[in-house]
Amino acid sequence: MNRSAIAGAALAACALCGPGQARAQEAGLSISVGVRAWYTDWSTFSYFAPDGVNNLALTQVSANEKFAWLPLISVRYGDFFASFSGMPSTDFHFVEGGTGTRKEYDLNIGYAVLPGLALTLGYKKVSQGDGDAVYRPAGPVIGVNLNAPMSGPWSLYGAVGLGWLKTPGGDDIQFDADYRLAELGLAYTIDGGAWIKSWTFTGGYRIQVLTSKDAFNAQDGRDTTQGFTLGAIASF
């Protein structure tokens, strides 16, 4: 397998905890597994309720930055690939006090229309909160992923995604939400040994924005997770 195809398999695995990158295609089956560390800042909307009952205004609260671990797996056959990735339940501590729990996962299928250009269709689910106050938007996401070879084993990757999420009927928290994803970074690929065809190491910046419609008095609530990522992916 040539280096370009190896990088493509691994970057399809990078499957982005959302849309995945694809580079070059080669016939045959390839499986990639890996993990990424995301040093993320989480900012979300809340409500100002002086009496603890009646909401008077929409507010924004921020959590302290922390590392979140994102496992991923991808399967590629020729120009087609599928991927699964997610962030296990992670506790965040807010700057003004209190804690919040967030978890999410992404399931995607994709097709490389050109070397370095892939289109994806996926499903994203987010869950944040505790007890009865859990916000669980989920829905379809479309994506475009790009990869450009650079000098030697280096390549540049990027991805954007657009999603339309809804909360399940019967939940206490009910919103429709628009989802936006952007990521840009560098990848470095080296050959593996007998069992592992290649290793790919990535570093980039990732931002996700969830806009909840009519969160309060026709105002939208904004939820943002963003920060630098480092990843290691093995392709078989």
C-alpha positions as CSV (number, residue, x, y, z in Angstrom):
1,M,0.0,0.0,0.0
2,N,1.4,3.4,-0.9
3,R,1.9,6.1,1.6
4,S,-0.8,8.3,0.2
5,A,-3.4,5.6,0.5
6,I,-2.3,4.7,4.0
7,A,-2.7,8.3,5.1
8,G,-6.1,8.4,3.5
9,A,-7.3,5.3,5.5
10,A,-6.0,6.8,8.7
11,L,-7.5,10.2,8.1
12,A,-10.8,8.7,7.2
13,A,-10.5,7.1,10.7
14,C,-9.9,10.5,12.1
15,A,-13.5,10.5,11.2
16,L,-13.6,13.4,13.1
17,C,-15.8,12.7,16.0
18,G,-17.8,14.0,13.2
19,P,-17.1,14.1,9.4
20,G,-14.0,12.1,8.5
21,Q,-11.1,12.9,6.3
22,A,-10.2,10.9,3.2
23,R,-7.2,11.4,1.1
24,A,-6.3,8.8,-1.6
25,Q,-8.2,5.6,-2.4
26,E,-6.9,2.1,-2.9
27,A,-8.9,-1.1,-3.5
28,G,-9.2,-3.4,-0.5
29,L,-10.3,-3.3,3.1
30,S,-8.6,-1.0,5.7
31,I,-9.5,-0.7,9.3
32,S,-8.2,2.2,11.5
33,V,-8.5,2.7,15.2
34,G,-7.2,5.5,17.4
35,V,-7.8,8.1,20.1
36,R,-7.7,11.9,20.2
37,A,-7.1,14.2,23.1
38,W,-9.2,17.4,22.9
39,Y,-8.2,20.2,25.2
40,T,-11.6,21.8,25.1
41,D,-13.4,24.8,26.4
42,W,-17.1,24.5,26.9
43,S,-19.4,27.5,26.9
44,T,-23.2,27.0,27.1
45,F,-26.3,29.0,27.8
46,S,-28.2,29.2,31.1
47,Y,-30.9,31.4,32.7
48,F,-30.9,34.2,35.2
49,A,-33.6,33.4,37.8
50,P,-33.1,35.4,41.0
51,D,-35.9,33.6,42.8
52,G,-34.8,30.2,41.5
53,V,-38.1,29.8,39.7
54,N,-38.8,32.5,37.1
55,N,-36.3,33.0,34.3
56,L,-35.7,36.6,33.5
57,A,-32.9,36.5,31.0
58,L,-30.6,34.3,29.0
59,T,-27.0,34.0,30.2
60,Q,-23.8,32.4,29.1
61,V,-21.6,30.2,31.4
62,S,-18.2,28.8,30.7
63,A,-16.4,25.8,32.1
64,N,-12.7,25.4,32.9
65,E,-10.7,23.9,30.0
66,K,-9.9,20.2,30.3
67,F,-8.8,17.2,28.3
68,A,-11.5,15.0,26.8
69,W,-10.7,11.7,25.2
70,L,-12.2,10.8,21.9
71,P,-11.9,7.1,20.8
72,L,-12.6,6.4,17.1
73,I,-12.8,3.6,14.6
74,S,-13.1,3.6,10.8
75,V,-13.6,1.0,8.1
76,R,-12.7,1.8,4.4
77,Y,-13.2,-0.2,1.3
78,G,-12.2,1.6,-1.9
79,D,-13.8,5.0,-2.1
80,F,-16.4,4.2,0.6
81,F,-15.8,4.5,4.4
82,A,-17.8,4.4,7.6
83,S,-16.7,5.7,11.0
84,F,-17.8,5.9,14.6
85,S,-16.4,8.2,17.3
86,G,-17.5,9.8,20.5
87,M,-16.7,11.6,23.7
88,P,-17.5,9.5,26.8
89,S,-19.3,11.1,29.7
90,T,-17.0,13.9,30.8
91,D,-17.5,16.2,33.9
92,F,-16.8,19.9,33.5
93,H,-16.4,22.5,36.3
94,F,-17.9,25.9,35.6
95,V,-16.0,29.0,36.3
96,E,-18.8,30.5,38.5
97,G,-19.4,27.3,40.3
98,G,-21.2,24.1,39.7
99,T,-20.5,21.1,37.4
100,G,-22.0,19.8,34.1
101,T,-21.7,16.5,32.3
102,R,-21.4,16.2,28.5
103,K,-21.1,13.3,26.2
104,E,-21.6,12.8,22.4
105,Y,-21.1,10.4,19.6
106,D,-21.0,10.5,15.8
107,L,-21.7,7.8,13.2
108,N,-20.8,8.6,9.6
109,I,-20.7,7.1,6.2
110,G,-18.7,8.7,3.4
111,Y,-17.6,8.6,-0.2
112,A,-14.4,10.0,-1.7
113,V,-15.4,11.8,-4.8
114,L,-11.8,12.8,-5.6
115,P,-8.4,12.2,-4.0
116,G,-8.4,14.6,-1.2
117,L,-12.2,15.3,-1.2
118,A,-14.9,13.3,0.5
119,L,-18.6,13.9,1.3
120,T,-20.1,12.4,4.4
121,L,-23.6,11.8,5.8
122,G,-23.9,11.1,9.5
123,Y,-25.9,11.1,12.7
124,K,-24.9,13.0,15.8
125,K,-26.2,12.8,19.4
126,V,-25.3,15.1,22.3
127,S,-26.3,14.7,25.9
128,Q,-25.5,17.3,28.5
129,G,-26.8,17.9,32.0
130,D,-27.8,15.7,35.0
131,G,-30.9,14.1,36.4
132,D,-34.1,15.3,34.8
133,A,-32.4,18.4,33.4
134,V,-30.8,16.7,30.5
135,Y,-30.6,18.2,27.0
136,R,-30.4,15.5,24.3
137,P,-30.4,16.9,20.8
138,A,-29.7,14.5,17.9
139,G,-30.0,14.4,14.2
140,P,-28.5,14.2,10.7
141,V,-25.2,15.9,9.8
142,I,-23.7,16.4,6.3
143,G,-20.0,17.1,5.9
144,V,-17.2,17.9,3.4
145,N,-13.6,16.8,4.2
146,L,-10.4,17.9,2.5
147,N,-6.9,16.6,2.6
148,A,-3.8,18.2,0.8
149,P,-0.4,16.4,0.7
150,M,2.5,18.5,1.8
151,S,6.2,17.7,1.9
152,G,7.1,14.0,2.6
153,P,4.8,12.4,5.3
154,W,3.0,15.7,6.1
155,S,-0.5,16.6,5.0
156,L,-3.0,19.3,5.8
157,Y,-6.6,18.3,6.6
158,G,-9.8,20.2,7.1
159,A,-13.5,19.5,7.6
160,V,-16.8,21.3,7.9
161,G,-20.1,19.9,9.0
162,L,-23.7,21.1,9.1
163,G,-26.4,19.4,11.2
164,W,-30.1,19.7,12.2
165,L,-30.8,18.3,15.6
166,K,-34.0,17.8,17.6
167,T,-34.7,16.6,21.2
168,P,-36.8,13.5,21.8
169,G,-40.5,14.0,22.5
170,G,-41.3,13.8,26.1
171,D,-38.0,15.3,27.4
172,D,-38.2,18.2,29.9
173,I,-35.9,20.2,27.7
174,Q,-37.2,20.6,24.2
175,F,-35.3,22.6,21.5
176,D,-34.5,22.4,17.8
177,A,-30.9,23.1,17.2
178,D,-28.5,23.9,14.3
179,Y,-25.1,22.2,14.5
180,R,-21.9,23.5,13.0
181,L,-18.4,21.9,12.9
182,A,-15.1,23.1,11.6
183,E,-11.6,21.6,12.0
184,L,-8.2,22.3,10.5
185,G,-4.9,20.6,11.2
186,L,-1.8,18.8,10.2
187,A,-1.1,15.0,9.9
188,Y,2.1,13.1,9.9
189,T,2.1,9.4,8.7
190,I,4.8,6.8,9.1
191,D,4.9,3.2,7.9
192,G,4.1,0.4,10.4
193,G,5.2,-3.2,10.7
194,A,3.8,-6.6,10.1
195,W,0.4,-6.0,11.6
196,I,0.0,-2.3,11.5
197,K,0.3,-0.8,8.0
198,S,0.8,2.8,9.2
199,W,0.6,5.2,12.1
200,T,-0.8,8.7,11.7
201,F,-0.4,11.5,14.2
202,T,-2.6,14.6,14.0
203,G,-2.7,18.0,15.5
204,G,-5.4,20.6,14.9
205,Y,-8.0,22.9,16.1
206,R,-11.7,21.9,16.4
207,I,-14.8,24.0,17.1
208,Q,-18.4,22.9,17.4
209,V,-21.4,25.3,17.8
210,L,-24.9,24.2,18.7
211,T,-27.5,26.9,18.3
212,S,-30.7,26.1,20.2
213,K,-33.7,27.9,18.7
214,D,-36.0,30.2,20.8
215,A,-34.2,29.3,24.1
216,F,-35.8,32.3,25.8
217,N,-38.1,35.1,24.4
218,A,-37.2,34.4,20.8
219,Q,-33.5,34.4,21.6
220,D,-31.3,31.5,20.6
221,G,-29.1,29.7,23.1
222,R,-25.5,29.1,22.0
223,D,-23.4,26.1,23.0
224,T,-19.7,26.0,22.0
225,T,-17.0,23.5,22.4
226,Q,-13.6,24.3,21.0
227,G,-9.9,23.7,21.4
228,F,-6.7,22.0,20.2
229,T,-6.6,18.3,19.4
230,L,-3.8,15.7,19.3
231,G,-4.4,12.2,17.9
232,A,-2.8,8.9,17.2
233,I,-4.3,6.4,14.6
234,A,-3.2,2.9,13.6
235,S,-4.3,1.5,10.3
236,F,-4.5,-2.2,9.6
